[in-house]
Amino acid sequence: MSGEEEENAAELKIGDEFLKAKCLMNCEVAVILEHKYEQLQQMSDDPLNQVSQ
């Protein structure tokens, strides 16, 4: 490797080619949405992120 970080869609470590893409494959969108969903679930489980009423 040339010192660059390895791309890893599961951790949303993506390269410049991906960021400049004008379209994505369905599987790429699915990985991004699953990761975002997991992040939101973790935030909702964290009592510090709860909005007081």
CHARMM internal coordinates of N, CA and C (Angstrom, degrees):
IC EDIT
DIST 1 N 1 CA 1.4584
DIST 1 CA 1 C 1.5132
ANGL 1 N 1 CA 1 C 109.33
DIST 1 C 2 N 1.3013
ANGL 1 CA 1 C 2 N 116.09
DIHE 1 N 1 CA 1 C 2 N 155.71
DIST 2 N 2 CA 1.4569
ANGL 1 C 2 N 2 CA 120.21
DIHE 1 CA 1 C 2 N 2 CA -175.54
DIST 2 CA 2 C 1.5205
ANGL 2 N 2 CA 2 C 112.52
DIHE 1 C 2 N 2 CA 2 C -97.82
DIST 2 C 3 N 1.3129
ANGL 2 CA 2 C 3 N 118.46
DIHE 2 N 2 CA 2 C 3 N 25.59
DIST 3 N 3 CA 1.4557
ANGL 2 C 3 N 3 CA 121.08
DIHE 2 CA 2 C 3 N 3 CA 179.11
DIST 3 CA 3 C 1.5172
ANGL 3 N 3 CA 3 C 113.61
DIHE 2 C 3 N 3 CA 3 C 90.29
DIST 3 C 4 N 1.3343
ANGL 3 CA 3 C 4 N 117.04
DIHE 3 N 3 CA 3 C 4 N -8.99
DIST 4 N 4 CA 1.4590
ANGL 3 C 4 N 4 CA 120.17
DIHE 3 CA 3 C 4 N 4 CA 178.39
DIST 4 CA 4 C 1.5191
ANGL 4 N 4 CA 4 C 109.04
DIHE 3 C 4 N 4 CA 4 C -80.57
DIST 4 C 5 N 1.3371
ANGL 4 CA 4 C 5 N 115.67
DIHE 4 N 4 CA 4 C 5 N 150.37
DIST 5 N 5 CA 1.4617
ANGL 4 C 5 N 5 CA 119.11
DIHE 4 CA 4 C 5 N 5 CA 177.35
DIST 5 CA 5 C 1.5208
ANGL 5 N 5 CA 5 C 109.48
DIHE 4 C 5 N 5 CA 5 C -69.28
DIST 5 C 6 N 1.3176
ANGL 5 CA 5 C 6 N 115.11
DIHE 5 N 5 CA 5 C 6 N 144.09
DIST 6 N 6 CA 1.4542
ANGL 5 C 6 N 6 CA 120.38
DIHE 5 CA 5 C 6 N 6 CA 178.04
DIST 6 CA 6 C 1.5247
ANGL 6 N 6 CA 6 C 109.30
DIHE 5 C 6 N 6 CA 6 C -73.15
DIST 6 C 7 N 1.3318
ANGL 6 CA 6 C 7 N 116.51
DIHE 6 N 6 CA 6 C 7 N 139.39
DIST 7 N 7 CA 1.4549
ANGL 6 C 7 N 7 CA 120.39
DIHE 6 CA 6 C 7 N 7 CA 177.73
DIST 7 CA 7 C 1.5192
ANGL 7 N 7 CA 7 C 109.28
DIHE 6 C 7 N 7 CA 7 C -70.11
DIST 7 C 8 N 1.3370
ANGL 7 CA 7 C 8 N 116.31
DIHE 7 N 7 CA 7 C 8 N 141.14
DIST 8 N 8 CA 1.4570
ANGL 7 C 8 N 8 CA 121.14
DIHE 7 CA 7 C 8 N 8 CA 178.86
DIST 8 CA 8 C 1.5149
ANGL 8 N 8 CA 8 C 107.63
DIHE 7 C 8 N 8 CA 8 C -149.35
DIST 8 C 9 N 1.3187
ANGL 8 CA 8 C 9 N 116.69
DIHE 8 N 8 CA 8 C 9 N 102.21
DIST 9 N 9 CA 1.4597
ANGL 8 C 9 N 9 CA 120.72
DIHE 8 CA 8 C 9 N 9 CA -177.54
DIST 9 CA 9 C 1.5208
ANGL 9 N 9 CA 9 C 111.97
DIHE 8 C 9 N 9 CA 9 C -65.78
DIST 9 C 10 N 1.3258
ANGL 9 CA 9 C 10 N 117.48
DIHE 9 N 9 CA 9 C 10 N -29.82
DIST 10 N 10 CA 1.4620
ANGL 9 C 10 N 10 CA 120.52
DIHE 9 CA 9 C 10 N 10 CA 179.89
DIST 10 CA 10 C 1.5200
ANGL 10 N 10 CA 10 C 111.31
DIHE 9 C 10 N 10 CA 10 C -63.70
DIST 10 C 11 N 1.3217
ANGL 10 CA 10 C 11 N 117.12
DIHE 10 N 10 CA 10 C 11 N -30.16
DIST 11 N 11 CA 1.4627
ANGL 10 C 11 N 11 CA 121.27
DIHE 10 CA 10 C 11 N 11 CA 178.52
DIST 11 CA 11 C 1.5236
ANGL 11 N 11 CA 11 C 111.26
DIHE 10 C 11 N 11 CA 11 C -105.44
DIST 11 C 12 N 1.3260
ANGL 11 CA 11 C 12 N 116.04
DIHE 11 N 11 CA 11 C 12 N 9.69
DIST 12 N 12 CA 1.4590
ANGL 11 C 12 N 12 CA 123.42
DIHE 11 CA 11 C 12 N 12 CA -177.77
DIST 12 CA 12 C 1.5250
ANGL 12 N 12 CA 12 C 112.56
DIHE 11 C 12 N 12 CA 12 C 56.56
DIST 12 C 13 N 1.3235
ANGL 12 CA 12 C 13 N 115.99
DIHE 12 N 12 CA 12 C 13 N 35.94
DIST 13 N 13 CA 1.4612
ANGL 12 C 13 N 13 CA 121.28
DIHE 12 CA 12 C 13 N 13 CA 170.16
DIST 13 CA 13 C 1.5183
ANGL 13 N 13 CA 13 C 105.63
DIHE 12 C 13 N 13 CA 13 C -95.13
DIST 13 C 14 N 1.3176
ANGL 13 CA 13 C 14 N 115.87
DIHE 13 N 13 CA 13 C 14 N 100.86
DIST 14 N 14 CA 1.4523
ANGL 13 C 14 N 14 CA 119.50
DIHE 13 CA 13 C 14 N 14 CA -174.32
DIST 14 CA 14 C 1.5179
ANGL 14 N 14 CA 14 C 110.42
DIHE 13 C 14 N 14 CA 14 C -121.98
DIST 14 C 15 N 1.3080
ANGL 14 CA 14 C 15 N 115.15
DIHE 14 N 14 CA 14 C 15 N 152.85
DIST 15 N 15 CA 1.4501
ANGL 14 C 15 N 15 CA 120.91
DIHE 14 CA 14 C 15 N 15 CA -176.30
DIST 15 CA 15 C 1.5176
ANGL 15 N 15 CA 15 C 113.17
DIHE 14 C 15 N 15 CA 15 C -86.66
DIST 15 C 16 N 1.3293
ANGL 15 CA 15 C 16 N 114.77
DIHE 15 N 15 CA 15 C 16 N 175.96
DIST 16 N 16 CA 1.4636
ANGL 15 C 16 N 16 CA 121.45
DIHE 15 CA 15 C 16 N 16 CA -178.59
DIST 16 CA 16 C 1.5229
ANGL 16 N 16 CA 16 C 112.45
DIHE 15 C 16 N 16 CA 16 C -61.29
DIST 16 C 17 N 1.3357
ANGL 16 CA 16 C 17 N 116.89
DIHE 16 N 16 CA 16 C 17 N -37.16
DIST 17 N 17 CA 1.4622
ANGL 16 C 17 N 17 CA 119.81
DIHE 16 CA 16 C 17 N 17 CA -179.76
DIST 17 CA 17 C 1.5241
ANGL 17 N 17 CA 17 C 110.70
DIHE 16 C 17 N 17 CA 17 C -60.01
DIST 17 C 18 N 1.3160
ANGL 17 CA 17 C 18 N 116.30
DIHE 17 N 17 CA 17 C 18 N -39.60
DIST 18 N 18 CA 1.4605
ANGL 17 C 18 N 18 CA 121.23
DIHE 17 CA 17 C 18 N 18 CA 179.97
DIST 18 CA 18 C 1.5276
ANGL 18 N 18 CA 18 C 110.33
DIHE 17 C 18 N 18 CA 18 C -68.34
DIST 18 C 19 N 1.3327
ANGL 18 CA 18 C 19 N 116.93
DIHE 18 N 18 CA 18 C 19 N -42.35
DIST 19 N 19 CA 1.4603
ANGL 18 C 19 N 19 CA 120.70
DIHE 18 CA 18 C 19 N 19 CA -177.99
DIST 19 CA 19 C 1.5222
ANGL 19 N 19 CA 19 C 111.97
DIHE 18 C 19 N 19 CA 19 C -66.72
DIST 19 C 20 N 1.3312
ANGL 19 CA 19 C 20 N 116.92
DIHE 19 N 19 CA 19 C 20 N -28.13
DIST 20 N 20 CA 1.4627
ANGL 19 C 20 N 20 CA 121.24
DIHE 19 CA 19 C 20 N 20 CA -178.43
DIST 20 CA 20 C 1.5254
ANGL 20 N 20 CA 20 C 112.44
DIHE 19 C 20 N 20 CA 20 C -92.55
DIST 20 C 21 N 1.3194
ANGL 20 CA 20 C 21 N 116.98
DIHE 20 N 20 CA 20 C 21 N -0.72
DIST 21 N 21 CA 1.4646
ANGL 20 C 21 N 21 CA 120.98
DIHE 20 CA 20 C 21 N 21 CA -177.03
DIST 21 CA 21 C 1.5224
ANGL 21 N 21 CA 21 C 110.65
DIHE 20 C 21 N 21 CA 21 C -66.10
DIST 21 C 22 N 1.3232
ANGL 21 CA 21 C 22 N 115.55
DIHE 21 N 21 CA 21 C 22 N 143.09
DIST 22 N 22 CA 1.4616
ANGL 21 C 22 N 22 CA 120.47
DIHE 21 CA 21 C 22 N 22 CA 178.73
DIST 22 CA 22 C 1.5179
ANGL 22 N 22 CA 22 C 111.51
DIHE 21 C 22 N 22 CA 22 C -90.76
DIST 22 C 23 N 1.3140
ANGL 22 CA 22 C 23 N 117.12
DIHE 22 N 22 CA 22 C 23 N -14.73
DIST 23 N 23 CA 1.4635
ANGL 22 C 23 N 23 CA 120.62
DIHE 22 CA 22 C 23 N 23 CA 176.60
DIST 23 CA 23 C 1.5228
ANGL 23 N 23 CA 23 C 108.70
DIHE 22 C 23 N 23 CA 23 C -149.50
DIST 23 C 24 N 1.3168
ANGL 23 CA 23 C 24 N 115.55
DIHE 23 N 23 CA 23 C 24 N 159.02
DIST 24 N 24 CA 1.4606
ANGL 23 C 24 N 24 CA 122.03
DIHE 23 CA 23 C 24 N 24 CA -178.74
DIST 24 CA 24 C 1.5195
ANGL 24 N 24 CA 24 C 109.24
DIHE 23 C 24 N 24 CA 24 C -125.30
DIST 24 C 25 N 1.3210
ANGL 24 CA 24 C 25 N 115.60
DIHE 24 N 24 CA 24 C 25 N 153.65
DIST 25 N 25 CA 1.4597
ANGL 24 C 25 N 25 CA 119.96
DIHE 24 CA 24 C 25 N 25 CA 173.60
DIST 25 CA 25 C 1.5292
ANGL 25 N 25 CA 25 C 108.00
DIHE 24 C 25 N 25 CA 25 C -78.11
DIST 25 C 26 N 1.3166
ANGL 25 CA 25 C 26 N 116.27
DIHE 25 N 25 CA 25 C 26 N 156.46
DIST 26 N 26 CA 1.4634
ANGL 25 C 26 N 26 CA 120.73
DIHE 25 CA 25 C 26 N 26 CA -179.85
DIST 26 CA 26 C 1.5183
ANGL 26 N 26 CA 26 C 111.77
DIHE 25 C 26 N 26 CA 26 C -56.34
DIST 26 C 27 N 1.3328
ANGL 26 CA 26 C 27 N 117.36
DIHE 26 N 26 CA 26 C 27 N -39.71
DIST 27 N 27 CA 1.4645
ANGL 26 C 27 N 27 CA 120.04
DIHE 26 CA 26 C 27 N 27 CA -178.47
DIST 27 CA 27 C 1.5268
ANGL 27 N 27 CA 27 C 111.02
DIHE 26 C 27 N 27 CA 27 C -66.41
DIST 27 C 28 N 1.3335
ANGL 27 CA 27 C 28 N 117.74
DIHE 27 N 27 CA 27 C 28 N -32.72
DIST 28 N 28 CA 1.4630
ANGL 27 C 28 N 28 CA 120.54
DIHE 27 CA 27 C 28 N 28 CA 177.69
DIST 28 CA 28 C 1.5246
ANGL 28 N 28 CA 28 C 110.62
DIHE 27 C 28 N 28 CA 28 C -69.21
DIST 28 C 29 N 1.3155
ANGL 28 CA 28 C 29 N 116.24
DIHE 28 N 28 CA 28 C 29 N -41.73
DIST 29 N 29 CA 1.4625
ANGL 28 C 29 N 29 CA 120.93
DIHE 28 CA 28 C 29 N 29 CA 177.67
DIST 29 CA 29 C 1.5245
ANGL 29 N 29 CA 29 C 109.87
DIHE 28 C 29 N 29 CA 29 C -63.91
DIST 29 C 30 N 1.3213
ANGL 29 CA 29 C 30 N 117.20
DIHE 29 N 29 CA 29 C 30 N -40.31
DIST 30 N 30 CA 1.4645
ANGL 29 C 30 N 30 CA 121.29
DIHE 29 CA 29 C 30 N 30 CA 179.72
DIST 30 CA 30 C 1.5222
ANGL 30 N 30 CA 30 C 111.22
DIHE 29 C 30 N 30 CA 30 C -60.97
DIST 30 C 31 N 1.3271
ANGL 30 CA 30 C 31 N 117.70
DIHE 30 N 30 CA 30 C 31 N -42.97
DIST 31 N 31 CA 1.4689
ANGL 30 C 31 N 31 CA 121.14
DIHE 30 CA 30 C 31 N 31 CA 179.66
DIST 31 CA 31 C 1.5216
ANGL 31 N 31 CA 31 C 110.14
DIHE 30 C 31 N 31 CA 31 C -62.91
DIST 31 C 32 N 1.3182
ANGL 31 CA 31 C 32 N 117.19
DIHE 31 N 31 CA 31 C 32 N -43.82
DIST 32 N 32 CA 1.4643
ANGL 31 C 32 N 32 CA 121.12
DIHE 31 CA 31 C 32 N 32 CA -179.51
DIST 32 CA 32 C 1.5269
ANGL 32 N 32 CA 32 C 110.44
DIHE 31 C 32 N 32 CA 32 C -63.95
DIST 32 C 33 N 1.3299
ANGL 32 CA 32 C 33 N 116.97
DIHE 32 N 32 CA 32 C 33 N -45.85
DIST 33 N 33 CA 1.4618
ANGL 32 C 33 N 33 CA 120.38
DIHE 32 CA 32 C 33 N 33 CA -178.76
DIST 33 CA 33 C 1.5251
ANGL 33 N 33 CA 33 C 112.08
DIHE 32 C 33 N 33 CA 33 C -66.70
DIST 33 C 34 N 1.3286
ANGL 33 CA 33 C 34 N 117.50
DIHE 33 N 33 CA 33 C 34 N -37.93
DIST 34 N 34 CA 1.4653
ANGL 33 C 34 N 34 CA 120.18
DIHE 33 CA 33 C 34 N 34 CA 177.54
DIST 34 CA 34 C 1.5234
ANGL 34 N 34 CA 34 C 110.49
DIHE 33 C 34 N 34 CA 34 C -63.32
DIST 34 C 35 N 1.3177
ANGL 34 CA 34 C 35 N 116.74
DIHE 34 N 34 CA 34 C 35 N -41.65
DIST 35 N 35 CA 1.4652
ANGL 34 C 35 N 35 CA 120.81
DIHE 34 CA 34 C 35 N 35 CA 179.61
DIST 35 CA 35 C 1.5311
ANGL 35 N 35 CA 35 C 110.08
DIHE 34 C 35 N 35 CA 35 C -64.84
DIST 35 C 36 N 1.3220
ANGL 35 CA 35 C 36 N 117.14
DIHE 35 N 35 CA 35 C 36 N -43.40
DIST 36 N 36 CA 1.4638
ANGL 35 C 36 N 36 CA 121.18
DIHE 35 CA 35 C 36 N 36 CA 179.09
DIST 36 CA 36 C 1.5279
ANGL 36 N 36 CA 36 C 110.35
DIHE 35 C 36 N 36 CA 36 C -63.64
DIST 36 C 37 N 1.3223
ANGL 36 CA 36 C 37 N 117.41
DIHE 36 N 36 CA 36 C 37 N -41.12
DIST 37 N 37 CA 1.4613
ANGL 36 C 37 N 37 CA 122.25
DIHE 36 CA 36 C 37 N 37 CA 178.58
DIST 37 CA 37 C 1.5261
ANGL 37 N 37 CA 37 C 110.81
DIHE 36 C 37 N 37 CA 37 C -61.16
DIST 37 C 38 N 1.3403
ANGL 37 CA 37 C 38 N 116.30
DIHE 37 N 37 CA 37 C 38 N -44.36
DIST 38 N 38 CA 1.4667
ANGL 37 C 38 N 38 CA 120.34
DIHE 37 CA 37 C 38 N 38 CA 178.22
DIST 38 CA 38 C 1.5250
ANGL 38 N 38 CA 38 C 111.08
DIHE 37 C 38 N 38 CA 38 C -62.67
DIST 38 C 39 N 1.3329
ANGL 38 CA 38 C 39 N 117.07
DIHE 38 N 38 CA 38 C 39 N -39.37
DIST 39 N 39 CA 1.4666
ANGL 38 C 39 N 39 CA 120.52
DIHE 38 CA 38 C 39 N 39 CA 177.87
DIST 39 CA 39 C 1.5262
ANGL 39 N 39 CA 39 C 110.55
DIHE 38 C 39 N 39 CA 39 C -62.43
DIST 39 C 40 N 1.3244
ANGL 39 CA 39 C 40 N 116.75
DIHE 39 N 39 CA 39 C 40 N -44.58
DIST 40 N 40 CA 1.4635
ANGL 39 C 40 N 40 CA 120.59
DIHE 39 CA 39 C 40 N 40 CA -179.35
DIST 40 CA 40 C 1.5225
ANGL 40 N 40 CA 40 C 111.35
DIHE 39 C 40 N 40 CA 40 C -66.22
DIST 40 C 41 N 1.3268
ANGL 40 CA 40 C 41 N 117.32
DIHE 40 N 40 CA 40 C 41 N -36.85
DIST 41 N 41 CA 1.4631
ANGL 40 C 41 N 41 CA 120.34
DIHE 40 CA 40 C 41 N 41 CA 176.97
DIST 41 CA 41 C 1.5239
ANGL 41 N 41 CA 41 C 110.75
DIHE 40 C 41 N 41 CA 41 C -63.87
DIST 41 C 42 N 1.3170
ANGL 41 CA 41 C 42 N 116.95
DIHE 41 N 41 CA 41 C 42 N -43.00
DIST 42 N 42 CA 1.4603
ANGL 41 C 42 N 42 CA 120.67
DIHE 41 CA 41 C 42 N 42 CA 179.27
DIST 42 CA 42 C 1.5230
ANGL 42 N 42 CA 42 C 110.40
DIHE 41 C 42 N 42 CA 42 C -63.68
DIST 42 C 43 N 1.3323
ANGL 42 CA 42 C 43 N 116.93
DIHE 42 N 42 CA 42 C 43 N -39.59
DIST 43 N 43 CA 1.4620
ANGL 42 C 43 N 43 CA 120.34
DIHE 42 CA 42 C 43 N 43 CA 178.94
DIST 43 CA 43 C 1.5216
ANGL 43 N 43 CA 43 C 110.85
DIHE 42 C 43 N 43 CA 43 C -65.37
DIST 43 C 44 N 1.3306
ANGL 43 CA 43 C 44 N 117.37
DIHE 43 N 43 CA 43 C 44 N -39.37
DIST 44 N 44 CA 1.4638
ANGL 43 C 44 N 44 CA 119.83
DIHE 43 CA 43 C 44 N 44 CA -178.16
DIST 44 CA 44 C 1.5252
ANGL 44 N 44 CA 44 C 111.29
DIHE 43 C 44 N 44 CA 44 C -72.26
DIST 44 C 45 N 1.3339
ANGL 44 CA 44 C 45 N 117.44
DIHE 44 N 44 CA 44 C 45 N -25.13
DIST 45 N 45 CA 1.4622
ANGL 44 C 45 N 45 CA 121.28
DIHE 44 CA 44 C 45 N 45 CA 177.65
DIST 45 CA 45 C 1.5259
ANGL 45 N 45 CA 45 C 112.11
DIHE 44 C 45 N 45 CA 45 C -79.95
DIST 45 C 46 N 1.3175
ANGL 45 CA 45 C 46 N 117.62
DIHE 45 N 45 CA 45 C 46 N -18.03
DIST 46 N 46 CA 1.4652
ANGL 45 C 46 N 46 CA 122.74
DIHE 45 CA 45 C 46 N 46 CA -177.44
DIST 46 CA 46 C 1.5285
ANGL 46 N 46 CA 46 C 109.22
DIHE 45 C 46 N 46 CA 46 C -83.59
DIST 46 C 47 N 1.3453
ANGL 46 CA 46 C 47 N 118.61
DIHE 46 N 46 CA 46 C 47 N 116.70
DIST 47 N 47 CA 1.4703
ANGL 46 C 47 N 47 CA 120.83
DIHE 46 CA 46 C 47 N 47 CA -178.14
DIST 47 CA 47 C 1.5300
ANGL 47 N 47 CA 47 C 113.15
DIHE 46 C 47 N 47 CA 47 C -62.78
DIST 47 C 48 N 1.3121
ANGL 47 CA 47 C 48 N 118.39
DIHE 47 N 47 CA 47 C 48 N -22.17
DIST 48 N 48 CA 1.4656
ANGL 47 C 48 N 48 CA 120.68
DIHE 47 CA 47 C 48 N 48 CA 178.87
DIST 48 CA 48 C 1.5212
ANGL 48 N 48 CA 48 C 111.71
DIHE 47 C 48 N 48 CA 48 C -70.80
DIST 48 C 49 N 1.3266
ANGL 48 CA 48 C 49 N 117.76
DIHE 48 N 48 CA 48 C 49 N -20.15
DIST 49 N 49 CA 1.4568
ANGL 48 C 49 N 49 CA 121.93
DIHE 48 CA 48 C 49 N 49 CA -179.14
DIST 49 CA 49 C 1.5263
ANGL 49 N 49 CA 49 C 112.40
DIHE 48 C 49 N 49 CA 49 C -94.74
DIST 49 C 50 N 1.3246
ANGL 49 CA 49 C 50 N 117.75
DIHE 49 N 49 CA 49 C 50 N -0.35
DIST 50 N 50 CA 1.4567
ANGL 49 C 50 N 50 CA 121.15
DIHE 49 CA 49 C 50 N 50 CA -179.52
DIST 50 CA 50 C 1.5277
ANGL 50 N 50 CA 50 C 110.00
DIHE 49 C 50 N 50 CA 50 C -74.34
DIST 50 C 51 N 1.3077
ANGL 50 CA 50 C 51 N 116.02
DIHE 50 N 50 CA 50 C 51 N 138.34
DIST 51 N 51 CA 1.4611
ANGL 50 C 51 N 51 CA 121.76
DIHE 50 CA 50 C 51 N 51 CA 178.57
DIST 51 CA 51 C 1.5237
ANGL 51 N 51 CA 51 C 108.11
DIHE 50 C 51 N 51 CA 51 C -84.81
DIST 51 C 52 N 1.3148
ANGL 51 CA 51 C 52 N 116.55
DIHE 51 N 51 CA 51 C 52 N 128.15
DIST 52 N 52 CA 1.4661
ANGL 51 C 52 N 52 CA 119.55
DIHE 51 CA 51 C 52 N 52 CA 178.77
DIST 52 CA 52 C 1.5217
ANGL 52 N 52 CA 52 C 109.43
DIHE 51 C 52 N 52 CA 52 C -75.25
DIST 52 C 53 N 1.3419
ANGL 52 CA 52 C 53 N 115.57
DIHE 52 N 52 CA 52 C 53 N 143.61
DIST 53 N 53 CA 1.4673
ANGL 52 C 53 N 53 CA 119.56
DIHE 52 CA 52 C 53 N 53 CA -178.52
DIST 53 CA 53 C 1.5030
ANGL 53 N 53 CA 53 C 110.68
DIHE 52 C 53 N 53 CA 53 C -112.02
END
COOR INIT
IC SEED 1 N 1 CA 1 C
IC BUILD
